[in-house]
Amino acid sequence: MRRYASFTVVNDVSLSVEKGEIVSIVGPSGAGKSTLLHIIGALDKPDSGSVLIDGTDILQLPGKKQARFRNSHLGFVFQFHHLLPEFNAVENVCMPLWIKGLGKKEAKEMAAEMLQAVGLGGRLDNKPSELSGGEQQRVAIARALATRPSIVMADEPTGNLDSANAQALHNLFLELRDKFGQTFLMITHNDSLAKMTDRTLTMQDGRIVDERKN
């Protein structure tokens, strides 16, 4: 019989994020940052604990209800934009709105508004291959914001960008928070960019070991 070692990735973590707050999570690779984000986003299921978003424990929702809640209340931005190459910018942003059940015209109007908000109002019809890396990530942010979620979770959103585009993207998060009152929880390895957020949590060995206001 083959035996496998077991280990704990996230352990005894408790945190809260206020509406309109931007919170960054830093720490070494393997500290459990991405796993924590995936648990909060109901992409991974923990052995125990709860995740309350707008008063709802999303881990207790049955499959279809959890998927609907995630679509309406949660936005995700990853290091790699994961745009669909065969669709243009506005169609990519429409995806979560179409999944939500909005009509084609209404979804495109809302998607165009979000692309305008991230500075891509003139790139609606461009496919990902026709956009720069920074522009592709802005489309991904617009997609995450399309349903006006309670919180946007970003996992190394600037990790694939040069320093100038990374700085511009973090400035964009601040602008979106001010414009929409949007809440963000993001992972970053860039300490100078983390200092731009309202609070920074440091993780190590699956725990939050430090918290500072910026």
Buried (B, 14 or more C-beta within 10 A) or exposed (E): EEEEEEEEBBEEBEEEBEEEBBBBBBBEEEBBBBBBBBBBBBBBEBEEEEBEBEEBEBBEBEEEEBEBBBBBBBBBBBBBBEBEEEBBBBBBBBBBBBBEEBEEEEBBBBBBBBBEBBBBEEBBEBBBEEBEBBBBBBBBBBBBBBBEBBBBBBBBBBBBBEEEBBBBBBEBBBBBBEEEEBBBBBBBBBEEBBEBBBBBBBBBBBBBEEEEEE
